[in-house]
Protein backbone atom coordinates (compact mmCIF):
# COMPACT_ATOMS: atom_id res chain seq x y z
CA UNK A 1 0.00 0.00 0.00
CA UNK A 2 1.33 3.42 -0.86
CA UNK A 3 1.52 6.28 1.58
CA UNK A 4 -1.54 7.96 0.06
CA UNK A 5 -3.60 4.80 0.53
CA UNK A 6 -2.36 4.40 4.09
CA UNK A 7 -3.42 7.96 4.93
CA UNK A 8 -6.84 7.50 3.31
CA UNK A 9 -7.36 4.25 5.20
CA UNK A 10 -5.82 5.29 8.50
CA UNK A 11 -7.70 8.60 8.66
CA UNK A 12 -10.85 7.43 6.87
CA UNK A 13 -13.30 8.42 9.60
CA UNK A 14 -11.77 11.84 10.01
CA UNK A 15 -11.76 12.48 6.27
CA UNK A 16 -15.32 11.19 5.78
CA UNK A 17 -16.52 13.56 8.50
CA UNK A 18 -15.53 16.51 6.32
CA UNK A 19 -17.64 17.70 3.39
CA UNK A 20 -16.59 16.33 0.01
CA UNK A 21 -14.48 18.52 -2.20
CA UNK A 22 -11.82 21.02 -1.24
CA UNK A 23 -12.11 20.79 2.59
CA UNK A 24 -11.61 17.01 2.53
CA UNK A 25 -8.80 17.15 -0.02
CA UNK A 26 -7.07 19.96 1.88
CA UNK A 27 -7.13 17.89 5.08
CA UNK A 28 -5.90 14.84 3.15
CA UNK A 29 -2.97 16.84 1.76
CA UNK A 30 -2.20 18.14 5.25
CA UNK A 31 -2.23 14.62 6.74
CA UNK A 32 -0.17 13.28 3.83
CA UNK A 33 2.43 16.04 4.24
CA UNK A 34 2.67 15.26 7.95
CA UNK A 35 3.18 11.55 7.20
CA UNK A 36 5.85 12.34 4.61
CA UNK A 37 7.63 14.55 7.15
CA UNK A 38 7.44 11.77 9.74
CA UNK A 39 7.94 9.15 7.04
CA UNK A 40 10.50 6.91 8.66
CA UNK A 41 9.20 3.36 8.99
CA UNK A 42 9.15 3.34 12.79
CA UNK A 43 7.23 6.61 12.91
CA UNK A 44 4.73 5.25 10.38
CA UNK A 45 4.27 2.13 12.48
CA UNK A 46 3.52 4.16 15.60
CA UNK A 47 1.25 6.64 13.83
CA UNK A 48 -0.83 4.17 11.80
CA UNK A 49 -0.72 1.38 14.39
CA UNK A 50 1.20 -1.05 12.22
CA UNK A 51 2.18 -4.11 14.26
CA UNK A 52 5.72 -4.61 12.96
CA UNK A 53 8.28 -3.04 10.67
CA UNK A 54 10.66 -5.47 9.02
CA UNK A 55 13.92 -4.42 7.43
CA UNK A 56 13.60 -5.62 3.82
CA UNK A 57 17.03 -7.28 4.09
CA UNK A 58 15.70 -9.42 6.97
CA UNK A 59 12.37 -10.41 5.38
CA UNK A 60 13.41 -13.92 4.33
CA UNK A 61 14.86 -14.75 7.78
CA UNK A 62 11.78 -13.32 9.51
CA UNK A 63 9.43 -15.39 7.35
CA UNK A 64 11.45 -18.55 7.91
CA UNK A 65 11.35 -18.07 11.70
CA UNK A 66 7.57 -17.66 11.53
CA UNK A 67 7.18 -20.79 9.42
CA UNK A 68 9.51 -22.80 11.66
CA UNK A 69 7.30 -21.91 14.62
CA UNK A 70 4.07 -22.87 12.89
CA UNK A 71 2.20 -25.89 14.19
CA UNK A 72 1.41 -28.49 11.56
CA UNK A 73 -1.39 -31.04 11.88
CA UNK A 74 -2.19 -34.20 10.02
CA UNK A 75 -5.32 -33.94 7.93
CA UNK A 76 -8.11 -36.29 8.86
CA UNK A 77 -8.92 -39.04 6.38
CA UNK A 78 -12.49 -37.92 5.70
CA UNK A 79 -14.36 -34.66 5.45
CA UNK A 80 -13.14 -31.14 5.07
CA UNK A 81 -11.02 -29.35 7.64
CA UNK A 82 -12.33 -25.77 7.77
CA UNK A 83 -9.15 -24.55 9.39
TIVEXZA-299429 format. One record per atom (N, C-alpha, C, O): residue in three letters; chain; z, x, y. Coordinates in steps of 0.1 Angstrom, whole numbers, padded with zeros to 4 digits. Each point is the difference from the previous one (the first is absolute). Layout:
<pts>
+------+-------+-------+-------+-------+
: resn : chain :     z :     x :     y :
+------+-------+-------+-------+-------+
:  ala :     A :     Z :     X :     Y :
...
+------+-------+-------+-------+-------+
</pts>
This chain:
<pts>
+------+-------+-------+-------+-------+
: resn : chain :     z :     x :     y :
+------+-------+-------+-------+-------+
:  unk :     A :  0000 :  0009 : -0012 :
:  unk :     A :  0000 : -0009 :  0012 :
:  unk :     A :  0000 :  0009 :  0012 :
:  unk :     A :  0008 :  0010 :  0001 :
:  unk :     A : -0016 : -0013 :  0009 :
:  unk :     A : -0001 :  0007 :  0012 :
:  unk :     A :  0012 : -0003 :  0009 :
:  unk :     A :  0007 : -0010 : -0002 :
:  unk :     A : -0005 :  0017 :  0013 :
:  unk :     A :  0011 : -0002 :  0009 :
:  unk :     A : -0001 : -0013 :  0007 :
:  unk :     A :  0010 : -0007 :  0002 :
:  unk :     A : -0023 :  0003 :  0001 :
:  unk :     A : -0001 : -0013 :  0007 :
:  unk :     A :  0004 : -0012 : -0010 :
:  unk :     A :  0007 : -0009 :  0005 :
:  unk :     A : -0011 :  0010 : -0017 :
:  unk :     A :  0004 : -0010 : -0010 :
:  unk :     A :  0015 :  0000 : -0002 :
:  unk :     A :  0006 : -0011 : -0001 :
:  unk :     A :  0000 :  0023 :  0001 :
:  unk :     A :  0015 :  0000 : -0002 :
:  unk :     A :  0007 : -0006 :  0012 :
:  unk :     A :  0010 : -0007 : -0002 :
:  unk :     A : -0015 :  0009 :  0014 :
:  unk :     A :  0006 : -0006 :  0012 :
:  unk :     A : -0002 : -0015 : -0001 :
:  unk :     A :  0010 : -0008 :  0003 :
:  unk :     A : -0022 :  0003 : -0006 :
:  unk :     A : -0002 : -0014 : -0001 :
:  unk :     A :  0009 : -0007 : -0011 :
:  unk :     A :  0005 : -0011 :  0002 :
:  unk :     A : -0003 :  0018 : -0013 :
:  unk :     A :  0008 : -0006 : -0011 :
:  unk :     A :  0015 :  0002 :  0004 :
:  unk :     A :  0007 : -0010 : -0002 :
:  unk :     A : -0003 :  0021 :  0006 :
:  unk :     A :  0014 :  0003 :  0003 :
:  unk :     A :  0006 : -0008 :  0011 :
:  unk :     A :  0011 : -0004 :  0001 :
:  unk :     A : -0020 :  0000 :  0009 :
:  unk :     A :  0005 : -0007 :  0012 :
:  unk :     A : -0007 : -0014 :  0001 :
:  unk :     A : -0001 : -0006 :  0010 :
:  unk :     A : -0003 :  0001 : -0022 :
:  unk :     A : -0007 : -0013 : -0001 :
:  unk :     A :  0007 : -0011 :  0007 :
:  unk :     A : -0006 : -0007 :  0008 :
:  unk :     A :  0019 :  0005 : -0011 :
:  unk :     A :  0007 : -0011 :  0006 :
:  unk :     A :  0001 :  0001 :  0015 :
:  unk :     A : -0002 : -0010 :  0008 :
:  unk :     A :  0004 :  0022 : -0003 :
:  unk :     A :  0001 :  0002 :  0014 :
:  unk :     A : -0013 : -0002 :  0007 :
:  unk :     A : -0001 : -0007 :  0011 :
:  unk :     A : -0010 :  0011 : -0017 :
:  unk :     A : -0013 : -0002 :  0006 :
:  unk :     A : -0005 : -0014 : -0001 :
:  unk :     A : -0006 : -0005 :  0010 :
:  unk :     A :  0009 : -0002 : -0021 :
:  unk :     A : -0003 : -0014 : -0001 :
:  unk :     A :  0008 : -0009 :  0009 :
:  unk :     A : -0005 : -0011 :  0004 :
:  unk :     A :  0016 :  0016 :  0001 :
:  unk :     A :  0008 : -0008 :  0010 :
:  unk :     A : -0006 :  0000 :  0014 :
:  unk :     A :  0003 : -0009 :  0008 :
:  unk :     A : -0012 :  0018 : -0006 :
:  unk :     A : -0007 :  0001 :  0013 :
:  unk :     A : -0013 : -0009 :  0000 :
:  unk :     A : -0006 : -0002 : -0011 :
:  unk :     A :  0002 : -0003 :  0023 :
:  unk :     A : -0012 : -0007 :  0000 :
:  unk :     A : -0012 :  0009 : -0004 :
:  unk :     A :  0000 :  0011 :  0003 :
:  unk :     A : -0010 : -0017 : -0009 :
:  unk :     A : -0012 :  0007 : -0004 :
:  unk :     A : -0007 :  0005 :  0013 :
:  unk :     A :  0002 : -0005 :  0011 :
:  unk :     A : -0009 :  0016 : -0013 :
:  unk :     A : -0008 :  0005 :  0011 :
:  unk :     A :  0006 :  0013 :  0006 :
:  unk :     A :  0006 :  0008 : -0008 :
:  unk :     A : -0007 : -0007 :  0021 :
:  unk :     A :  0005 :  0013 :  0006 :
:  unk :     A :  0014 :  0003 : -0002 :
:  unk :     A :  0004 :  0012 : -0002 :
:  unk :     A :  0006 : -0022 :  0004 :
:  unk :     A :  0014 :  0004 : -0002 :
:  unk :     A :  0003 :  0006 : -0014 :
:  unk :     A :  0007 :  0010 : -0001 :
:  unk :     A : -0013 : -0016 : -0009 :
:  unk :     A :  0002 :  0005 : -0014 :
:  unk :     A : -0006 :  0014 : -0002 :
:  unk :     A :  0006 :  0009 : -0005 :
:  unk :     A : -0018 : -0008 :  0010 :
:  unk :     A : -0007 :  0013 : -0002 :
:  unk :     A :  0007 :  0011 :  0009 :
:  unk :     A :  0000 :  0011 : -0005 :
:  unk :     A :  0005 : -0015 :  0016 :
:  unk :     A :  0007 :  0010 :  0009 :
:  unk :     A :  0012 :  0005 : -0008 :
:  unk :     A :  0003 :  0012 :  0000 :
:  unk :     A :  0005 : -0021 : -0006 :
:  unk :     A :  0012 :  0004 : -0007 :
:  unk :     A : -0004 :  0008 : -0012 :
:  unk :     A :  0007 :  0010 : -0004 :
:  unk :     A : -0018 : -0014 : -0003 :
:  unk :     A : -0005 :  0008 : -0012 :
:  unk :     A : -0003 :  0014 :  0005 :
:  unk :     A :  0004 :  0010 : -0007 :
:  unk :     A : -0011 : -0008 :  0018 :
:  unk :     A : -0003 :  0013 :  0004 :
:  unk :     A :  0012 :  0008 :  0004 :
:  unk :     A :  0001 :  0012 : -0002 :
:  unk :     A :  0009 : -0018 :  0008 :
:  unk :     A :  0013 :  0006 :  0003 :
:  unk :     A :  0007 :  0005 : -0012 :
:  unk :     A :  0005 :  0011 : -0001 :
:  unk :     A : -0004 : -0020 : -0009 :
:  unk :     A :  0006 :  0004 : -0013 :
:  unk :     A : -0007 :  0011 : -0007 :
:  unk :     A :  0006 :  0009 : -0005 :
:  unk :     A : -0019 : -0010 :  0005 :
:  unk :     A : -0009 :  0010 : -0006 :
:  unk :     A :  0002 :  0014 :  0007 :
:  unk :     A :  0002 :  0010 : -0007 :
:  unk :     A : -0002 : -0010 :  0020 :
:  unk :     A :  0002 :  0012 :  0007 :
:  unk :     A :  0014 :  0006 : -0003 :
:  unk :     A :  0001 :  0012 : -0001 :
:  unk :     A :  0009 : -0020 :  0000 :
:  unk :     A :  0013 :  0005 : -0003 :
:  unk :     A :  0001 :  0006 : -0014 :
:  unk :     A :  0006 :  0010 : -0003 :
:  unk :     A : -0013 : -0016 : -0007 :
:  unk :     A : -0001 :  0005 : -0013 :
:  unk :     A : -0008 :  0013 : -0001 :
:  unk :     A :  0004 :  0009 : -0008 :
:  unk :     A : -0014 : -0008 :  0016 :
:  unk :     A : -0008 :  0013 :  0000 :
:  unk :     A :  0009 :  0011 :  0006 :
:  unk :     A :  0000 :  0011 : -0005 :
:  unk :     A :  0008 : -0015 :  0015 :
:  unk :     A :  0009 :  0010 :  0006 :
:  unk :     A :  0010 :  0005 : -0009 :
:  unk :     A :  0005 :  0011 :  0000 :
:  unk :     A :  0000 : -0020 : -0008 :
:  unk :     A :  0010 :  0002 : -0010 :
:  unk :     A : -0006 :  0003 : -0014 :
:  unk :     A :  0007 : -0001 : -0010 :
:  unk :     A : -0020 :  0004 :  0010 :
:  unk :     A : -0008 : -0001 : -0013 :
:  unk :     A :  0003 :  0010 : -0011 :
:  unk :     A : -0007 : -0001 : -0010 :
:  unk :     A :  0017 :  0009 :  0011 :
:  unk :     A :  0004 :  0008 : -0012 :
:  unk :     A :  0003 : -0009 : -0011 :
:  unk :     A :  0006 : -0011 :  0002 :
:  unk :     A : -0008 :  0015 : -0014 :
:  unk :     A :  0002 : -0008 : -0012 :
:  unk :     A :  0014 : -0005 : -0002 :
:  unk :     A :  0003 : -0011 : -0003 :
:  unk :     A :  0007 :  0020 :  0006 :
:  unk :     A :  0014 : -0004 : -0002 :
:  unk :     A :  0004 : -0011 :  0011 :
:  unk :     A :  0007 : -0009 : -0003 :
:  unk :     A : -0012 :  0011 :  0015 :
:  unk :     A :  0002 : -0011 :  0010 :
:  unk :     A : -0006 : -0013 : -0004 :
:  unk :     A :  0006 : -0010 :  0002 :
:  unk :     A : -0019 :  0011 : -0007 :
:  unk :     A : -0006 : -0013 : -0005 :
:  unk :     A :  0008 : -0006 : -0011 :
:  unk :     A :  0001 : -0013 :  0000 :
:  unk :     A :  0004 :  0020 : -0009 :
:  unk :     A :  0008 : -0005 : -0011 :
:  unk :     A :  0012 : -0008 :  0006 :
:  unk :     A :  0003 : -0010 : -0005 :
:  unk :     A :  0004 :  0016 :  0014 :
:  unk :     A :  0012 : -0006 :  0006 :
:  unk :     A : -0003 : -0012 :  0008 :
:  unk :     A :  0007 : -0010 : -0001 :
:  unk :     A : -0018 :  0011 :  0009 :
:  unk :     A : -0004 : -0012 :  0008 :
:  unk :     A : -0005 : -0012 : -0007 :
:  unk :     A :  0004 : -0011 :  0003 :
:  unk :     A : -0013 :  0014 : -0013 :
:  unk :     A : -0006 : -0011 : -0007 :
:  unk :     A :  0007 : -0003 : -0014 :
:  unk :     A : -0006 : -0007 : -0008 :
:  unk :     A :  0017 :  0013 :  0006 :
:  unk :     A :  0008 : -0002 : -0012 :
:  unk :     A : -0008 :  0003 : -0013 :
:  unk :     A :  0001 : -0007 : -0010 :
:  unk :     A : -0008 :  0018 :  0010 :
:  unk :     A : -0007 :  0005 : -0012 :
:  unk :     A :  0011 :  0007 : -0008 :
:  unk :     A :  0008 :  0007 :  0005 :
:  unk :     A : -0009 : -0009 : -0018 :
:  unk :     A :  0011 :  0005 : -0009 :
:  unk :     A : -0001 :  0015 : -0002 :
:  unk :     A :  0011 :  0006 : -0001 :
:  unk :     A : -0023 :  0000 :  0000 :
:  unk :     A :  0000 :  0014 : -0002 :
:  unk :     A : -0013 :  0006 :  0006 :
:  unk :     A : -0010 : -0007 :  0002 :
:  unk :     A :  0011 :  0019 :  0002 :
:  unk :     A : -0011 :  0008 :  0006 :
:  unk :     A : -0002 :  0012 : -0009 :
:  unk :     A :  0009 :  0008 : -0002 :
:  unk :     A : -0021 : -0007 : -0004 :
:  unk :     A : -0003 :  0011 : -0010 :
:  unk :     A : -0010 :  0009 :  0007 :
:  unk :     A : -0010 : -0004 :  0005 :
:  unk :     A :  0014 :  0017 : -0006 :
:  unk :     A : -0010 :  0010 :  0005 :
:  unk :     A : -0012 : -0001 : -0009 :
:  unk :     A :  0002 :  0001 : -0012 :
:  unk :     A : -0014 : -0002 :  0017 :
:  unk :     A : -0012 : -0001 : -0008 :
:  unk :     A : -0001 :  0011 : -0011 :
:  unk :     A : -0005 : -0002 : -0010 :
:  unk :     A :  0010 :  0014 :  0014 :
:  unk :     A : -0001 :  0011 : -0010 :
:  unk :     A :  0009 : -0002 : -0012 :
:  unk :     A : -0002 :  0006 : -0010 :
:  unk :     A :  0012 : -0015 :  0012 :
:  unk :     A :  0010 : -0002 : -0011 :
:  unk :     A : -0003 : -0013 : -0008 :
:  unk :     A :  0008 : -0004 : -0008 :
:  unk :     A : -0019 : -0003 :  0012 :
:  unk :     A : -0002 : -0013 : -0006 :
:  unk :     A : -0001 :  0000 : -0015 :
:  unk :     A :  0006 : -0008 : -0007 :
:  unk :     A : -0014 :  0017 :  0001 :
:  unk :     A : -0002 :  0001 : -0014 :
:  unk :     A :  0014 :  0002 : -0007 :
:  unk :     A :  0003 : -0006 : -0010 :
:  unk :     A :  0005 :  0016 :  0015 :
:  unk :     A :  0013 :  0003 : -0006 :
:  unk :     A :  0009 : -0013 :  0001 :
:  unk :     A :  0007 : -0003 : -0010 :
:  unk :     A : -0007 : -0003 :  0021 :
:  unk :     A :  0008 : -0012 :  0002 :
:  unk :     A : -0004 : -0011 : -0010 :
:  unk :     A :  0009 : -0006 : -0007 :
:  unk :     A : -0022 :  0003 :  0005 :
:  unk :     A : -0004 : -0010 : -0009 :
:  unk :     A :  0003 :  0004 : -0014 :
:  unk :     A :  0004 : -0009 : -0008 :
:  unk :     A : -0005 :  0021 :  0004 :
:  unk :     A :  0003 :  0004 : -0014 :
:  unk :     A :  0015 : -0001 : -0002 :
:  unk :     A :  0004 : -0004 : -0011 :
:  unk :     A :  0005 :  0007 :  0020 :
:  unk :     A :  0014 : -0003 : -0002 :
:  unk :     A :  0003 : -0014 : -0002 :
:  unk :     A :  0008 : -0004 : -0008 :
:  unk :     A : -0015 : -0005 :  0016 :
:  unk :     A :  0002 : -0014 : -0002 :
:  unk :     A : -0004 : -0005 : -0013 :
:  unk :     A :  0006 : -0008 : -0007 :
:  unk :     A : -0018 :  0013 :  0002 :
:  unk :     A : -0005 : -0004 : -0013 :
:  unk :     A :  0009 :  0005 : -0011 :
:  unk :     A :  0002 : -0007 : -0010 :
:  unk :     A :  0003 :  0019 :  0011 :
:  unk :     A :  0009 :  0006 : -0010 :
:  unk :     A :  0012 : -0008 : -0001 :
:  unk :     A :  0006 : -0001 : -0011 :
:  unk :     A : -0001 : -0005 :  0021 :
:  unk :     A :  0012 : -0008 :  0000 :
:  unk :     A : -0002 : -0014 : -0004 :
:  unk :     A :  0010 : -0008 : -0002 :
:  unk :     A : -0022 :  0004 :  0000 :
:  unk :     A : -0003 : -0014 : -0004 :
:  unk :     A :  0004 : -0003 : -0014 :
:  unk :     A : -0001 :  0009 : -0009 :
:  unk :     A :  0006 : -0021 :  0007 :
:  unk :     A :  0004 : -0004 : -0014 :
:  unk :     A : -0012 : -0006 : -0007 :
:  unk :     A : -0007 : -0009 :  0006 :
:  unk :     A :  0004 :  0013 : -0017 :
:  unk :     A : -0011 : -0006 : -0008 :
:  unk :     A :  0005 : -0008 : -0011 :
:  unk :     A :  0011 :  0003 : -0006 :
:  unk :     A : -0017 : -0014 :  0002 :
:  unk :     A :  0004 : -0009 : -0010 :
:  unk :     A : -0012 : -0002 : -0010 :
:  unk :     A : -0011 :  0000 :  0004 :
:  unk :     A :  0014 : -0002 : -0016 :
:  unk :     A : -0010 : -0004 : -0010 :
:  unk :     A : -0004 : -0014 :  0002 :
:  unk :     A :  0009 : -0009 :  0003 :
:  unk :     A : -0021 :  0006 : -0004 :
:  unk :     A : -0005 : -0014 :  0002 :
:  unk :     A :  0003 : -0008 : -0013 :
:  unk :     A : -0001 :  0006 : -0011 :
:  unk :     A :  0005 : -0018 :  0012 :
:  unk :     A :  0003 : -0008 : -0012 :
:  unk :     A : -0014 : -0003 : -0007 :
:  unk :     A : -0010 :  0000 :  0007 :
:  unk :     A :  0011 : -0003 : -0020 :
:  unk :     A : -0012 : -0002 : -0007 :
:  unk :     A : -0008 : -0013 :  0004 :
:  unk :     A : -0012 :  0000 :  0000 :
:  unk :     A :  0020 : -0010 :  0004 :
:  unk :     A : -0007 : -0013 :  0003 :
:  unk :     A :  0003 : -0005 :  0014 :
:  unk :     A :  0010 :  0005 :  0006 :
:  unk :     A : -0018 : -0013 : -0001 :
:  unk :     A :  0003 : -0006 :  0013 :
:  unk :     A : -0003 :  0010 :  0012 :
:  unk :     A : -0004 :  0012 : -0002 :
:  unk :     A :  0005 : -0017 :  0014 :
:  unk :     A : -0002 :  0008 :  0012 :
:  unk :     A :  0013 :  0004 :  0006 :
:  unk :     A :  0009 : -0008 :  0000 :
:  unk :     A : -0008 :  0020 :  0005 :
:  unk :     A :  0011 :  0005 :  0007 :
:  unk :     A : -0002 : -0002 :  0015 :
:  unk :     A : -0009 :  0007 :  0005 :
:  unk :     A :  0016 : -0016 :  0001 :
:  unk :     A : -0003 : -0002 :  0014 :
:  unk :     A :  0004 :  0011 :  0009 :
:  unk :     A : -0004 :  0001 :  0012 :
:  unk :     A :  0011 :  0008 : -0017 :
:  unk :     A :  0005 :  0011 :  0008 :
:  unk :     A : -0008 :  0013 : -0003 :
:  unk :     A :  0003 :  0010 :  0006 :
+------+-------+-------+-------+-------+
</pts>
